Amino acid sequence: MSLYLDLNAVQSVPAANLNRDDLGSPKTVRYGNASRIRVSSQSWKRVIRHGVEQDLGEKAARTRQVPIKIRQALTCQGWPEELAEFAGTQIAASAGKKGIGTEKEGHTSVLLFLPESGLEELLAICIEHRDALEQNLGKKKPPALLPADRVEEILKRRTASISLLGRMLAELPGANVDGAAQVAHAFTTHASEPQRDYFTAVDDWLGEADTGSGHLDTSEFSAGVFYRYATVNIADLLTNLDGDEKAARTVLGSFAEHFLMSLPQAKKNSTAPHTVPDLAYLAIRTQRPLSLAAAFETPVRHSNDGFARASRKALAGHASDLNRLTGDRHRPFHGYTTVTDTAPAATDDPLDLTPLGTEHASFYDLIDAALDAALPAAGGQA
């Protein structure tokens, strides 16, 4: 049976530049014929992945530097530089039918995604086969000298984050992992454009008569209320974790927590935009995932209450429409948690969040309730 965890969040972010384009400007997207500020899924996934790996104590590395790390480690153990470099390239050459290419700088031609703990095992293989490496050093076309099955087993090994987010490595048969999680680009619920900031830095040792600055420049930032969405195919995650429901619950719980609590770290020292979502809405679905992004195809309009409350209202309104269109079927659970509505009680624009299911006091209560509905057999054991 198909099973999905949908995660939706509405989050207000003050002046920041969470995700920059090639010119240093906040990324944008045009949606509903209005320009919005955007944060790419890759940017948010990276910080979520690091949080999940920290929780589970099994770090993975997405890198092209495996040969370089092998060379550095062997050099520290007293190997000649040339031999250590040759050993690093042999790690790549010994994997796959034709090997994984390496470039002049020592990088692999493709990004690898492997457990960090595998580096020590690859290092041990090189040490074990030092004689063969020495005998073939300097040959124009040396053969693959390291045991392919052992090298490939390490490069194909999975961690929880690899099982969750997937891995693409066409050069190594059997290494591809279909990720269970999908993360959407976040975008502002309202029209928004980058703003320029002219700034100066004072030189503390200028003389009293000097009134100039030591440095001046311009940068760009933005502010807004973002809609964020991700979904996890729980059936696929269970497949990637060999059917282990306890492990799946742990991974799902960690992913959900870091989806809600993480923030891309770009420009954090000069902006400190450390907010959390104003509204989190989680749903377990059994037919297909459903994004609520269309709630904001018509940009939320500014009011005396700003954009955040209006965004929560728009999300709940669209959820109500989806509930009607789908007949409230294929959704064994949905619930939400939100900030307190500070609008006057007599407002002509009441905020009704009942289409979002049962209210929960905290993010953690909400996550636990969703996991209990998705994986009841693993409840309380994670």
Secondary structure, 3 states (H helix, E strand, C coil): CCCEEEEEEEEEEEEECCCECCCCCECEEEECCEEEEEECHHHHHHHHHHHHHHHHCCCEEEECCHHHHHHHHHHHCCCCHHHHHHHHHHHHHCCCCCCCCECCCCCECCCEEEECCHHHHHHHHHHHCHHHHHHHCCCCCCCCCCCHHHHHHHHCCCCHHHHHHCECCCCCCCCCECCCEEECCEEECCCCCCEEEEEEECCCCCCCCCCCCCEEEEEEEEEEEEEEEEEEEHHHHHHHCCCCHHHHHHHHHHHHHHHHHCCCCCCHHHHCCCCCCCEEEEEEECCCCCCCHHHHCCCCCCCCCCCHHHHHHHHHHHHHHHHHHCCCCCCCEEEEEECCCCCCCCCCCCCCCHHHCEECCCHHHHHHHHHHHHCHHHCCCC
